[in-house]
């Protein structure tokens, strides 16, 4: 049986950061609790779900704290290494809202458009067709209790509330598939930034439903 291959490209929400208020050392949900692992379970053996999550990843910005975090600098290599692909899921933008980037919600959306273009050209030079693209608008941030994180994400809440509309408009314009994660779940983790176990589960179900619609398959 030919299995459809899905690449999930994102940040700590995809990596599976376990929320904590006063601990900067990242801990990860186990594979069976991350939305990617739950998605694999929802889709069954007809699909292969590939995780490409990285904490702090941006859409298209160099982060002064870590040279690895520019999503657009890494995505082409990730795509090439995982070909053939049937679908690429892009869920990024939250880290772009950090205060030291001073980036507007529209500029962040433009960063997403760069990633889309990279996906559409990723199969050039091969026998494979370019994959479908599912753009997911990350859910808005919730209240952040940690003082340092409040400073890092100062002004970010309003920007994340605009993602659903702006990413949706971009997806319509570029004829991409779209899901507004804020319409189905939230960032209920204790840090106000990341997913709770329930958030992971809810999102995985919504994404699975969207994937079945894209490929015309049955749940």
Residue pairs with C-beta under 8 A, 6 or more apart in sequence:
1 45
1 46
3 45
3 46
3 47
3 48
4 46
4 47
4 48
4 86
4 87
4 215
5 47
5 48
5 50
5 82
5 84
5 85
5 86
5 87
6 39
6 43
6 47
6 48
6 49
6 50
6 85
6 86
6 87
6 88
6 89
6 211
7 50
7 52
7 78
7 79
7 82
7 85
7 87
7 88
7 89
7 131
8 14
8 36
8 39
8 49
8 50
8 51
8 52
8 53
8 89
8 91
9 52
9 53
9 71
9 75
9 78
9 88
9 89
9 90
9 91
9 92
9 115
10 52
10 53
10 54
10 57
10 89
10 90
10 91
10 92
11 53
11 54
11 55
11 56
11 57
11 58
11 91
11 92
11 94
11 95
12 26
12 53
12 54
12 55
12 56
12 57
12 193
12 194
13 35
13 53
13 91
13 94
13 138
13 194
13 195
14 34
14 35
14 36
14 51
14 52
14 53
14 91
15 26
15 28
15 34
15 51
15 53
15 54
15 55
16 28
16 29
16 31
16 33
16 34
16 35
16 36
16 53
16 200
17 26
17 27
17 28
17 29
17 55
17 189
17 193
17 194
17 195
18 26
18 27
18 28
18 29
18 189
18 194
19 189
19 190
19 191
19 193
19 194
19 195
19 196
20 27
20 190
20 191
21 145
21 146
21 190
21 191
22 146
26 55
28 34
29 197
29 200
30 37
31 37
32 38
32 41
33 197
33 200
34 51
34 200
35 195
35 199
35 200
35 201
35 203
35 204
35 207
36 49
36 51
36 53
36 204
37 49
38 200
38 201
38 204
38 205
39 49
39 204
39 207
39 208
39 211
40 47
40 48
40 49
41 204
42 204
42 205
42 207
42 208
42 219
43 49
43 208
43 211
46 217
47 211
50 82
52 78
52 82
54 68
54 69
54 74
56 63
56 65
56 66
56 69
56 95
57 69
57 70
57 71
57 74
57 92
57 95
58 69
58 70
58 71
58 92
58 95
58 96
58 101
58 111
59 71
59 72
59 92
59 93
59 96
59 108
59 111
59 112
59 114
59 115
60 70
60 71
60 72
60 110
60 111
60 114
60 115
61 69
61 70
61 96
61 101
61 103
61 111
62 69
62 70
62 73
63 69
63 70
63 95
64 100
68 74
69 95
71 92
71 111
71 115
72 111
72 114
72 115
72 118
75 115
75 118
75 119
76 118
76 122
79 85
79 88
79 118
79 119
79 122
80 122
83 122
83 123
83 126
83 128
84 123
84 126
84 128
84 131
85 122
85 128
85 131
86 131
86 132
86 215
87 131
87 132
87 133
87 134
87 211
87 214
87 215
88 119
88 122
88 131
88 132
88 133
88 134
89 134
89 136
89 207
90 112
90 115
90 116
90 119
90 133
90 134
90 135
90 136
91 136
91 137
91 138
91 181
92 111
92 112
92 115
92 138
93 108
93 109
93 111
93 112
93 137
93 138
93 160
93 163
93 167
94 138
94 141
94 156
94 160
94 193
96 103
96 107
96 108
96 111
97 103
97 105
97 108
97 141
97 153
97 155
97 156
97 159
97 160
98 152
98 153
98 156
99 151
99 152
99 153
99 154
99 155
99 156
100 152
103 111
103 159
104 159
105 158
105 159
105 160
105 162
105 163
105 166
106 166
108 159
108 163
108 166
109 163
109 166
109 167
109 169
109 170
112 135
112 167
112 170
113 170
113 174
116 133
116 135
116 170
116 174
116 176
119 130
119 131
119 133
120 130
120 133
121 130
122 130
122 131
123 129
123 130
123 131
132 177
132 214
133 176
133 177
134 176
134 177
134 178
134 179
134 207
134 210
134 211
134 214
135 167
135 170
135 171
135 176
135 177
135 178
135 179
136 167
136 178
136 179
136 180
136 181
136 207
137 163
137 164
137 166
137 167
137 168
137 178
137 179
137 180
137 181
137 182
138 160
138 163
138 181
138 182
139 160
139 181
139 182
139 185
139 186
139 187
139 199
140 157
140 160
140 161
140 163
140 182
140 186
140 187
141 153
141 156
141 157
141 160
141 187
141 192
141 193
142 186
142 187
142 188
142 192
142 193
143 192
144 150
144 153
144 191
144 192
144 193
145 190
145 191
145 192
146 191
149 191
149 192
149 193
153 193
160 182
161 182
163 180
163 182
164 180
164 182
164 183
167 178
167 180
168 178
168 180
170 176
171 177
171 178
172 178
177 210
177 214
179 206
179 207
179 210
181 203
181 206
184 202
184 203
184 206
185 195
185 199
185 202
185 203
185 206
186 199
187 193
187 194
187 195
187 199
188 195
188 196
188 198
188 199
189 195
189 196
189 199
195 203
208 219
209 219
211 217
212 218
212 219
